[in-house]
Amino acid sequence: MSNFTVTILGCGSATPTLRHMPSAQAVSYGKRLMLIDCGEGTQLQLRRFGLSFAKITDIFISHLHGDHFLGLPGLLSTMSLHQVGGTVTVHTFAEGAEVLRRILDVFCHELTYELRFDIIDPGAPGIVYEDKHLTVKAFSLSHRVPCVGYAFREKPKLRHIDGEAVKYYGVPHYAMQSLREGADWTAPDGTVIPNARLTGEPSRAAGYAYCSDTAFNPHVASSVRGVDVLYHEATYGEDNAAKAGARGHSTAREAGRIASLAGVGRLVIGHYSKIISDEEALAEEARKEFAATEAAREGMVIELG
């Protein structure tokens, strides 16, 4: 089973429809479960797809439009009702933190977990989460209100020990970590055994980026360059390009152009307008710019590593 996955909980836009839920994604990394955005119905989608409230540690909000934010007060309240413990960190703008504090003060006086806020400056976003394996970096998008995307990138992984080789050269157990980090081994008689004889190449570090909502902006490509999978909004088709630009959104073809500029491995489009009845047609438009494109759907699981 993959150690790094993304589950699409909602890939619709502002108006919930019978086809799609508002924006929300669940990023599972090791024992952590992190959310990106939290539109209405997110807690129901978590249940539907078998994801545990108790594992949620971080929630990353892209902006303060309702279809990305209004599911959060209810989710936080339900987590407390379920006696979730530990710490939950919401990464959002100062205004978002203030709104949540006021709502929770009225409806949920005593949380069972510690709720923290990591305040993002939309004018100077940067790394908002880091542990020994993973970084999450916020970057600016071009929408009608302050908005950021998020890039999840694994740190470089350690080299793989060649069990037969270390046994042959008599390398002691305490030296294994330094070998994984790339060091050579110096035997008791002073002979230096090159690391390449004792280890294999590390597994590739994976990357995932989330871009919603944004008008076409080539600068976004530099923030998501080289990720394995890019999720990029494609609210409209080319027949509504003028509407997309006026509302701070992208067409599917523009999403494909960003994926091509960024040299990503795969593009997943989403955030469909309520007027879209054929998501595959949008994917075909995006493929004119970037062949490795598919349309998001609720329940889709993206495996990254």
Secondary structure, 3 states (H helix, E strand, C coil): CCCEEEEEEECECCCCCCCCCCCEEEEEECCEEEEEEECCCHHHHHHHCCCCHHHEEEEECCCCCHHHHCCHHHHHHHHHHCCCCCEEEEEECHHHHHHHHHHHHHHCCCCCCEEEEEECCCCCCCEEEECCCEEEEEEECCCCCCCEEEEEEECCCCCEECHHHHHHHCCCHHHHHHHHCCCCEECCCCCEECHHHHEECCCCCCEEEEECCCCCCCCHHHHCCCCCEEEEECCECHHHHHHHHHCCCCEHHHHHHHHHHHCCCEEEEECECCCCCCHHHHHHHHHCCCCCEEECCCCCEEECC
